[in-house]
């Protein structure tokens, strides 16, 4: 299973019914299509989700099954049976330690360690972040995907936000779709760069190697900003900011630039050349050197601007220290 570096998650087909919501259409919404009126009446739910519920027969108007395109004129009695509980896979709660950076009634921000898979899947049905979340906050069993709204690769460390209720989840997904969530990464790449830039190239499934992504025509829009954080012989520490959230986006874009991540065995081609004192250090690093170091967003309920930073994990800090020591004798 490819675990996305950053990827929004579609929950529209992963739910079961809860108690119906009853309401009357106010006169000021008269003349709107039903789905447009519901977006005004139930702003905590996305329009696509409301349309799905109408199509599934979960919305009635004056006791009759609703149609997405029908209009309302004011005064109609509407009943909506929301879908809020994941039912396709009975995931188990597991007592797995979490590095919690922030928590309140609506959101949870964690610093994900290297090696932790975010969501259960083929070969990883237990021991994931989702299993840990269900143990930490059992009420997340009532939120699709236990509140997970984006993901990191198994071997990428750093900040993730989790929604603790459906209203927060919908608001966070909307922020990500609007590209208003700020996400920055530190990435150690092969080669020496002396300037930053922007990679604006579409990403899709590799045409012949299906376990990989690639820059391809017709792929999904993908935009990555990068700047120099620190220079070393044979490698550079970059700060990358995502505008979009495509599978393996940073890894693919930096490889496209000719500067793959140190330790990325999927996207770098064989052993990389470098100055002799650093050769063993860099070629021996056991995972892609990528860390989600900064996250900023509007709180999904209060609207307050919030921002978090976490330092590099121990393995990347030690690698940079070793590079510094090995570089002392290089002219």
PyMOL commands that set and color helices and strands:
alter all, ss='L'
color gray80, all
select helices_A, chain A and resi 27-29+34-41+47-55+129-136+138-142+144-147+166-177+249-256+276-283+314-327
alter helices_A, ss='H'
color red, helices_A
select strands_A, chain A and resi 17-24+59-61+64-65+77-83+100-103+107-112+157-163+182-190+197-200+203-205+213-215+223-232+235-242+290-298+305-309
alter strands_A, ss='S'
color yellow, strands_A
deselect
rebuild
show_as cartoon
